[in-house]
Amino acid sequence: MELVLALSIGVLTSCGVWLVLRPRTFQVIMGLSLLSYAVNLFIFSTARLGLAQGKPPILSADKALDLLHYADPLPQALVLTAIVIGFAMTALFLVILLALRGMAGTDHVDGPDAEATELATPP
């Protein structure tokens, strides 16, 4: 399970970085979203017993008070908060993208001059 989690974090991070370096605004926004998903998975994986099943995050009277019997609830709370904030920021970025596209007429990161120069140069 740890290998699958590590591979998924690596794939999400590499795809996110690749999309952030693209010239279009929508691709940059999608790259930032993928990077935030990778960070959320990383935070969730830092919980020592976050991947363990059947271990409650709440103390009970019938078990000992050591950390071997409980899951850490802090990474779960951090990831839940990060998901909500990430969704709100993505919605805000998309509204800004639509407004910028309407005002500038292009979604190129560097503006309309860079797009015209990019199309004029031969590959």
Order of alpha helices (4+ residues) and beta strands (2+ residues): alpha-alpha-alpha-alpha
